[in-house]
């Protein structure tokens, strides 16, 4: 799952940080959500953004996989709450 931190000032956009969070395929979806939560919490602590956007990081092959992973954006919102 790729991500970046950008800084926007007037019409200038600067990339502050860019990286990839590798989600091990052998971990279950809840362990993956935990990894996402930890990384987003770290990013919020370090960069203290005024705004952020999240896209769903999973591609589903079956409806049941979607049902198991839909909490991801909610997980990220929870770790950002109050920052």
N, C-alpha and C positions, 0 to 999 in steps of 0.2 A: 504494500500500500504506500504509494508515494505521497509526499506532502511538502509544502514549502511555507515559509514565513516571508511575507513581503511588507515593505514599508511604503506608504503612499503619502507624499507631501506635495500639495498643489497638483501639478500634472506629472510629477516624477514618480516612477515606481522603481524601488530598489529591492532586489532579492536579498534577504537577510540570512536565510538558512534554507537548505533544500536537502532532503534525505528520503530514505525508504525504510519503512517498518516492515520487516520480513515476518510474516505470520506463518509459523511452521505448520505444514499440512497435517502432521500427526497429532497436533493438539486439537481438542474439541472446540466448538464455537465459543463456549463460555470462557475457556482459557484465552482464546484469541481476543475476546472482548476485554478481558483483564489487561492484556498487553496494550491494546489500544487506549484503554483508560489511563494506564500508567504513563504512556508516552504523551498523551494530550495534557495530562496534569503537569508533567515536566515542562512541556512547551509553554503552558500558561504561566507557570512560575517564573521561567527564565525570561520570556519575551513580554509578558503582561499586555496582550493585545487589547485594543479598544473594540475590535470586531473580529469575527471569525466565520468561516463557512465550512460545512461538512458535507461530503458526498458519501453515499453508501459504498463501502470498500469491497463488497462481495458480489460475485457473479454466481447466480443460482442455476443449478441444473434441474432441481426438483422443487416443488412447492414446499415440501417439508423442510428443506434447507433454508428457504426464505423465512419460514416461521421460527426457526431457531436463531437466525442472525439479525432479524429486524431491529433488535434493541440497540444496535451499534450507535446510531446518531443520538439516541437517548442517553447512552452511556457517556458519550462525549459531552453532551450538554450538562449532565450531572457533575462531571469533574470540573466544568467551567463555571458552575453556579457559584456566585459569590467572589469570583476572582476580579 
